[in-house]
Amino acid sequence: MARKRNSVFEQLTSMPWWASVVVAAVVYFVLTFLFPLVMAGNRFGMGIAKGLAILTPYIALFFLLAIPFSLLRTARRRRLLDSQMGLETIRSLHWKEFELLIGEAFRRQDYSVEERGGSAPDGGVDLVLRKDGQKTLVQCKHWKRQQVGVSVVRELLGVMTAQSANGGILVTAGDYTAEARNFARDNRMRLIDGAELGRMIHATKKDFTRQEPTIRSGSVSGEPKCPNCGGAMVKRVAKGGANVGQAFWGCSTFPKCRGTRPV
């Protein structure tokens, strides 16, 4: 479900905190150095440049004010995902929280996530994922019991083509019709139903896969040994292949050693 977002400030609050620093620095540089240089010799332009010079620190500060909101938003996303206890708690979320949850789950799989807003008829694209030079569009359908039909999948495929995306993912807390699944398979689209979503959220929970191991005397307390080198192992999440999103034990010396064990 797409949302309308018009202000630059609100866009910055949805981005990493350092984006506000970059924007503020660029604005300061342009208004302090570049604009006066371009306007050199133009009396009217130089007058504007001098006026802007007084306002430049305040304009830059305006963009920096987005930092605490960005940090709070990031903390909210993390708490939202880490507080999920199963599919029923996921289904009880408001649709806005549902989209934040999905975005955070993909972030923990090392995707760059853009939370898409706008009032245009974009097929309901909610997230844009980028990773390894690939662009993937994600549509979230917070339907608890209702099945998602093939028309929704076709709609997303049309948007993928229009936006030159490499792939598309539909996520629902419910299920899909057989026709929708067949169409998605034929067009290399990924459908995540409620059952798979529950597994994905569980696998990416902070206290389940992202917790830093406690290293003592060269080993991780309570963790298995690597079958290849005998070293310590840590929990990881598969980032590709048939087991994408699933947790597994990986050697702590990776990529030197690539030993794995199932969880």
Rosetta blueprint (number, residue, H / E / L):
1 M L
2 A L
3 R E
4 K L
5 R L
6 N L
7 S L
8 V H
9 F H
10 E H
11 Q H
12 L H
13 T H
14 S L
15 M L
16 P L
17 W H
18 W H
19 A H
20 S H
21 V H
22 V H
23 V H
24 A H
25 A H
26 V H
27 V H
28 Y H
29 F H
30 V H
31 L H
32 T H
33 F H
34 L H
35 F H
36 P H
37 L H
38 V H
39 M L
40 A L
41 G L
42 N L
43 R H
44 F H
45 G H
46 M H
47 G H
48 I H
49 A H
50 K H
51 G H
52 L H
53 A H
54 I H
55 L H
56 T H
57 P H
58 Y H
59 I H
60 A H
61 L H
62 F H
63 F H
64 L H
65 L L
66 A H
67 I H
68 P H
69 F H
70 S H
71 L H
72 L H
73 R H
74 T H
75 A H
76 R H
77 R H
78 R H
79 R H
80 L H
81 L H
82 D H
83 S L
84 Q L
85 M L
86 G L
87 L H
88 E H
89 T H
90 I H
91 R H
92 S L
93 L L
94 H L
95 W H
96 K H
97 E H
98 F H
99 E H
100 L H
101 L H
102 I H
103 G H
104 E H
105 A H
106 F H
107 R H
108 R L
109 Q L
110 D L
111 Y L
112 S E
113 V E
114 E E
115 E E
116 R L
117 G E
118 G L
119 S L
120 A L
121 P L
122 D L
123 G L
124 G L
125 V L
126 D L
127 L E
128 V E
129 L E
130 R E
131 K E
132 D L
133 G L
134 Q E
135 K E
136 T E
137 L E
138 V E
139 Q E
140 C E
141 K E
142 H L
143 W L
144 K L
145 R L
146 Q L
147 Q E
148 V E
149 G L
150 V H
151 S H
152 V H
153 V H
154 R H
155 E H
156 L H
157 L H
158 G H
159 V H
160 M H
161 T H
162 A H
163 Q L
164 S L
165 A L
166 N L
167 G E
168 G E
169 I E
170 L E
171 V E
172 T E
173 A L
174 G L
175 D E
176 Y E
177 T L
178 A H
179 E H
180 A H
181 R H
182 N H
183 F H
184 A H
185 R H
186 D H
187 N L
188 R L
189 M L
190 R E
191 L E
192 I E
193 D L
194 G H
195 A H
196 E H
197 L H
198 G H
199 R H
200 M H
201 I H
202 H H
203 A H
204 T H
205 K L
206 K H
207 D H
208 F H
209 T H
210 R H
211 Q L
212 E L
213 P L
214 T L
215 I E
216 R E
217 S L
218 G L
219 S E
220 V E
221 S L
222 G L
223 E L
224 P L
225 K E
226 C L
227 P L
228 N L
229 C L
230 G L
231 G L
232 A E
233 M E
234 V E
235 K E
236 R E
237 V E
238 A L
239 K L
240 G L
241 G L
242 A L
243 N L
244 V L
245 G L
246 Q L
247 A E
248 F E
249 W E
250 G E
251 C E
252 S L
253 T L
254 F L
255 P L
256 K L
257 C L
258 R L
259 G L
260 T E
261 R E
262 P E
263 V L
